[in-house]
Amino acid sequence: MTASSEREIILVSGASTGMGAATARQLAARGFEVFAGVRRATDGRDLESAGIRPVLLDITRSDQIAALVEQIDADGRPLRAVINNAGIAINGPLEVLRMEDWRRQFDVNFFGHVEVTRALLPALLKSRGRVVMVSSIGGRVAQPTYGAYSGSKYALEAVSDALRRELSPHGVTVVVVEPGAVRTELVGRGGETARTLVAGMTPEQQGRYGGLMQAILSQSEGFLRSGVDASVAARSIAIAATARRPKTRYTIGRDAAVLIGLARLLPDRVLDRALAAALRRSVPEDLSPRAGTSVS
């Protein structure tokens, strides 16, 4: 059961496409005044037709965050929830990823959410509102080549736990959402980034990681085909934002639930072998017999 919206405000960052856009639409249909953070003005045109208020919001830009706070304060209605959904995926072996890639990953997936949340905390404390952090199954289990992405999500999970314990006495609820495979543009863009990374690897790096990267790319493409629809994920995010007594965590997708369960039950080395076996099944047949293509 959810509370009546009474035209309260909900902010959704990363709402140009995918889960963010679907969540914004669902919440607007429930009667909330949705501020949808988009990177470009053109991204907001379709959202406006659904009664959503698009706002320019690159969460790595302090000036845009400050402008958002001014808009929400000027509106005057209570801020029901902040849904920190924006994110990018930059995957590759630690040896191969540039330091600027690591910093960009954390700037968007972690520091940006911290800054948005800090900026809007006065309004949330006043309304006794809610923070929803959209993490990932990657915030609980780190696949090979996902060090930067999972690192940013692990950090988000830890900060969410600390923030929940800090704000609970003051009436602000903090909820984490952990999607597994979801059919969104994020997965496709992550694949494009990984292919560019592979093309730039040295011959020695190709020998060490070529098969692994091919397996990861193949697995990601499988996610695009078999993952849940963004609208399904959006329903869970909307529940996390509006339920009267929300859980501290919501898992989206059977794959996420299974993987989290395995991580809880299996010793680390056994889990390592299980993940490696799953990746070996994704190695293209023309690569698997060759030297230097191991994913174990």
N, C-alpha and C positions, 0 to 999 in steps of 0.2 A: 504494500500500500504506500502511496506517495502523498506528500502534503500538497495542498492547494498552492498554485503558483502566485496568485494575486499580483500578476505582472511583475514579479521580482526579476532581477537581472541575473543572467548566467553568462559568464565569459567562456568561450571555447577558443583556445589558440590552435593554430595549424588547421584552420577550417576551410582552406581552399578546395581540398579534395578529400576522398577517402573517409576514414572514420570520423574526422573532425567535421566535415560537411554533413555527413549523415547524422551525427549527434546533434548538430545545430538545428537541422530540420526537425528531428524528433522532438526536441525541447521546445521549439517554436510552436509546433503543432499542439503541444500541451499547454500553451498559453504563456510561456515565459518570454521575457524580453531578452533575446539572445544577441550578445555582442560577439561577432564571429571574426577572429583574427585572421587576416589574409595578407599575403606578401605583396600583391599587386591589386590595384583598383579593379582591373578587369576580372579578377577572380571572384569579386563580390556580386557581380551582376545577377547571376542565377540565384544567389542567396536572397537578394533583395525581393525577388518575386515571391519568395516563401515567407515574407514578413520578418526577415532577419536583418539585423543592422551590421553590415560589414565594417570593420575598422582596420586600417593599415597597422599591422603588427608583425614586425620582425623582432622576435624576442631576444635577439642579440644586440638590439639598438636601444639604449637607455632613453633617447629622446622620444621614440615611439611608445615606449612603456609609460613615460611620464604623460604623454598626450592622452593615452588611454585612461589613465587614472583621472585626469581632468574631466574627460567625457563622462565617466561613471559618476564622479562626484557631482557634476553639474546636473545629471539626470535626476538625482535625488531619491530614486527608488532603492530599496535594500538590495545588496549584492548577495544572492542566494548561494552561488558557487563559482569557483574558478576551476575550470577543467584544463589542466596543463597537458595538451595533446601534441603540440608541435614536435617534430623529430626528423632526424635524418639517419641513414645507415651508411657507414664507411667501413667496409670489411676488408681485412687483409692481414697477413702475418705481421707480427710485431716488427720483424726485421725489415719489412718492405714498406710499411706505412711511414710517411713523412711526419715529422713532429707537427707541422701545420695541419695535417689531417687529424691527428689526435686532438689538437686544441679545438679545431672546428667541431669535431664530434661532441666534445664536452661542452663547448659554448652553447650549442643548440639543445642537446639532450639533457643537460644538467644545469649549467649556470644560468641560462635563459629562464628556466622555470623557477629557479631560486629567486631571481630578480623580480619576475612578475609577481610571485607570491609575496615577497617582502613588500613590494609597492602597494599591493591591494590588502595587506593584512589589517590596516586600520578600518577599512570598510567591512571586512569579514568579521572582525571583532565586534563592531557595532551591530551587525545583523545576526551574529552568531551563526555564520554561514559555514561553508564547506570548501575544502581543497580536494580536488580529485587529480591524482598523479597518474597519467597513463604511462605505465612502465612497459614490460614485455616479459615473455618467458625467458628472454635473454638476460633479465635481471635476476634470475634464479639459477639458470644453468648456462655456462659459457661454452659455446661450441668453438672449435679451432677456427681461427681467422676472425672471430667476433670479439677479440680482446677490447678494442676501442668502444664498440657499440655496447657490449655487455658491461664493460667498466662504467660507462656513463649511466646505464640502467641500474646496476648494483648500487652506485652512488645515490641515485634517485630513490631507490628503495630504502636505503639507510637513513637518508634525510627525512623521508616520509615517516618512518618509525619515530625518529626523534621529534619531529614536528607534531605528530599525533599526541605524543606524551606531553609536549610543552603546552599545546593549545586545548587539550581536553578539559582542564579545569576552568577554562574561559569560554566554553561553549562552542568552540570551533572544531568541527570534525575533519579528519584527514583520512582519505580512502585511496587505496592503490588498485589500479586495474592492470591485469597482466594478460594481454592478448598472446595467443599462439599464432598460428598461420592465418592471416587475414588477407583477402584479395584487395590490395591497395596499390597505389602507385609507388609507395615507399619501397616495396620489395623490388619492383621493376627498376627504379632509379638506383637502388643499391647494387643491382646486377650490372648496370651500365658502369657504375663507378669501379666495381671489381674487375670488369673486363679491361678498362683503361689501366688499372693497376697491373694486371697480368701482362699487358703489352709492354709495360715499362720495366719489367723485371730483368735482371741480369741473367745470363745463361746459368750461372751457379744457382741463383734463386729459382729459376725455372725448374732446375733439377730437383731442388728441395721441395718446392711447393706447387709445381705445375699440376700434378694429379689432384692434390688437395683442393686447389682453387677450382678446378673443373668440377669436382664433386660438389663443392659448396654451391657453385652456380647452378648445377643441375638440380640440387635439392631446393634452391630458392625458386627455380622455375616450377618445380612441383608444388611449392606453396601457392604460387599464383593460380594453379589449376585446382587444387584441392582445398584451399583455405576457406574459412567461412566468409560470407559476404560482409562488406563493411556495415551494412544496415543491421546485421545480427550483432556485430560488435558494438554498434552504437546503442542498441537497446540496453546492453549491460552497463555502458558508461552512463547512460541517462538514469538508470536505476541507482548507480553509485552516487549520482549527484542529487537525487531527489528522494530516496527512500527515507522514511522517518527514522528507522534504526538500521543504518547500513552496516554491512560487514566491513572489516578492516581491509579485506582484499577480495577482489573478484577475478576469477580466471576465465578467460574466453577461449573456447575451443577444446575439443577432446584431446588433441595433441599436447596442449599446454598442461592439462590436468594429469595426463599420463606421465609426462616428463618430470613434472614436479614431484609426483608420487615416487618415481624411480629414484630421483635425486635424494629423497628423504630416506629411502629404504636401502639403497645400494652403497657399499663402500666406494670411495673415490676411484680406485683402480678398476673396479668392476664396471662402474659407470663409464669410465674412459673407454674401456673395451666395447661397451654397448654402443656408444656414440661413434666410435671408429668403424664398427661393423655396419652401422646404418649408412655412414658416408661411403664405405666401399661399394655398397649397392648402387650408389649414384655415380660412380666413376664410369665414363664412357668406355665401351668395350675396346675401342681402338687404343685406349691409353692404359688400361689396367695391367697388361703384361709387361709394360716397358719399365726399365729401371728408372728410379727417381720419381715414381708416381704414387708412392705409398701414402695412405691417409691415416695410418695407425699412429 
